């Protein structure tokens, strides 16, 4: 059970959540493929290929090699996309596509961590243009996500500026701890994938959620709690949680920063807070 109240005389703490298959039931990026097709960003063949990728992801998760192939494919696919158009498509379809696939158990856990006085941080391999709005929908305090290079024309170049995957997730968590004063030994982390072992190992309270086979074996060996999330529910069907004042997006500033685990922080106030 989570402690109900954080002792504020001690260093701050946080709960770090992977997104896909941990908080939501599908891949956040692949879920928008039909919307990107309707917006003219991809063709029907790409829709079918992303549907197959979603099937593979849901059937057994994606291992390191599959994730690398998916990264290369999606990087090439989004080359030339107008960033503003992507953001508009995500904003228009977010509630229809993402709201119904949020795990009720994950939403409850996020609320419990907030009640206990902990920050909630979403750490996802998906792109920032997708993850940041989802993080805001969930009431997260911060987001770490993959960032693509944007050219002077406002379009993706197809190059990756920062890839939030594997060890770089753990580096981002440690950088956030230094910046925000988190005591990682008292922090929590949740993921479904063995590829997130570095992030899980960086905190004192690691949890496996709907784990793949490799992570399940590791969790059993380390006696980490294993959680089963299986009830997607619309947030509006739940009791409303108190609004969070801001969402902070965190990402590395470049290839060198990705290696060093340095992250930058850009505060984006919600419209309600700005008015």
N, C-alpha and C positions, 0 to 999 in steps of 0.2 A: 504494500500500500504506500502511496505517496504521502509525505508529510504535508499537513494542511497549510502550515504557515512557515515561510522562510525566515530565519533569524538574520535580520538585516545588520547586526553587529559583525557578522561574518562576511567574507568575500562573496560577491554575487555568483549566481549559478544560472545555468541555462539547460534547455532540453533541445537536442539537435535531432531533427527528423529528416530522413530520406523521404522522397516524395512518392515516386511510382511504386505501387504495390505495398507501400507502407502506410501512406496517408490516403491515397486514392487507389482505386482498383485496377487502373490501366496505366499505360505509358502516357504521360501528359502531352508530350510532343506528338506522338502518333495519333492521339485522339482528335487532333485538329485537322487531320489530313483531308477529310471531306470538305471542311470549311475553306481550306486553302485551295482546294480544287474549284469550289464554287466561286472563289474570289479570283480565279484565273492564274494562280501561282503555280499549280502543278497540273499535269495531265492525268487522264484516266489510268494509264499504266502505272504512274507513280502512286495513285490511290490504291491500286491493287497490291503493289509491292509493300506499301506501308501497312496495309491490312494484314498481309502475311507476316510482316515483322511483328505486328501487334499480337498475332496468334502465337508466334514463337515465344514472345516475351511472356505471355500469360500462361502458356503451357508448361514452361519450366524455367522461366527466367533466361537471361542472356549471360553467357560466360564472357571472359575477357576478350577473346577473339571475335565473338559475335558483336560485342559492344564496340570494338574498334571498327569493324566493318560497317556497323550502323552509323558510327560517327562520320566515317569517310563518305558514306552515301548521303547522309543528311547535309553535310557540309557542301558537297557538290550540288545537291538538289536546291539549296537555298541561295546559291550564287545568283546575284542579280535581283533578288527580292527587295522591294522597297520596305524599309524598316517600319515606317509609319503605317503603311498598309497592313503589315503583319500585326502591329499593335492594335489597329482598329478591328481587324477580324477577330482577334482573341477577345477583345473587350466586348464585341457584339455577341459572341457565342459562348462566353465563359460560363454563364449561369446554366445554359442549356446542356453543355457538354460535361462540365466538371462538377457542378453542384450535385448531380445525381450519383456520382461515383465516389464521393468522399465516404470513407469508412466511419460509421457512427462511433466505433470504439476509438479511432484516432482523434476524432473531434472531441470526444469526452476527455481523452488523455491530455490534449492541448489545453482544454479548459482547466483541468486539474493542475497542470503545471503553472498556468497563469495565476490561479487561485493561491498556489503555494509561493508566489512571488518570483517565479523563474521566467526568464526570457524564453521565447520559443523561436528557434532558428530552423528554417527549411534549407536543406543542403541537397541540391539536385544536379544531376548531370544534364538535364534538359536546359534549353536556352532561357536566358533571362527574360526575353519578351513573353514567354509563356509562364515561367515560374513566378515572376514578381506579382502579376495579377492574382495568381492562385494563392500566393502567400498572403496577400492582402485580404482575399476572400476568407482565408482560414483564421485571420487575426494574428498572423505571425509578426514578430518584432523585427526579424532580419531574414534576409535571403542570401544564400550563396548559390550561384548558378553559372552555367557555361555562357561565355560571351564570344560572339562572332565579331570579326573585324568589319567595320562599316566604312565604306569609301566616301569620298567627298560628295558623291551624288546621292548620299543617303541610302545606298543599297549595300547588302551584304557582299563581300568580296569572295566568300567561300573559304576564307582562312579563319582559323580559330585563335582568338586572342587569349582565352583562358578556358581550360577544360576541367570542369569540376568532376573529377573521377578518381577513384582509388586514393593514392597517397595525397593528391592535391586537396581532396576534401579534408583530410586530417590536418594538413598544413593550414588550411583556411580556418578550421576550428581552433587551432592553437594560436593563430594570429588574432582571431576574435577574442580569445581568452586574455591575451596580453593587452589588447586595446580596451576591452570592456571590464577587465578585472574579474573574469570568471575563475572560480576554483574548479579545475577540470576533474579533480578527484570527487567532487560533489555534484558533477554534472551528469546528465543522462543523454543517451543516444539510442536511436531506433533505426533499424534497417532490415530489409528482406534479403539482401545480397551479400555473398561472400566477398565481393569486390570492395565492400565498405568496411572490411576488417580494420584497416588503419584508423578510420574514424571511430569505430566502436572501441578499439583498444585505447584511444586517447582520453576516454572518460572513465569515471569510477563506476558508473551504473549503465552498462551496455545491455540492450534488449534486442533479441531477434524477433522480427515480426513477419509472419508468413514466410519463413526462411526457405531458401533453396537448400538442396541437399548438403552442399559443402558447409554453408553457414549453420545449418541444424547440427551437423556433426561437431562443429567447433563450439557452438553454444552449449551443447550437452557436455562436452569435455571440460569447458570452463565454468559450468554450472550457471550460465547466464539465463535469465528468464526467457521463455519462448512464448510469444503472444500470437493468438489466432484472431485476426480481424477478417470478418466476412459479411458484415451488414452495412452495405452502402445506404446512405440516407441523405435526403436533401437538407441542407442546413436550416432552411426556413421551417422545416418540420420539427426542428429542435427548439428548446427554450433559448431565447436570444441571450447571447453572452455580452458583457459590457464591451463597448467599442474600444479598440486599441488606438492610441493617439497618432502613431506613425509607423511606417514600414521603412526599414533601412536595408538597402541593397548592398551586398558585399561581393566583390569579385576581384580577381587579380588584375594588375595593370598591364601585364604583358608576359611574354615567354619567360623572361628572366625572373619575373615576380612569381610566376607559377612554380618555378623550381624552388624559389626561396620561401614560398608560402605567404608572400606579402599580399594583402588585400586592401582595397580602397572602399570607402564607405560614402554613399550618397544618400542623403535623407530626402525622402519624397513624402511630403505631407498629404494626407487625404484631403479631398475637397471640403469635407465637413470641418476639418481642423483649420483650413485656410479661410473659411468664411466667418 
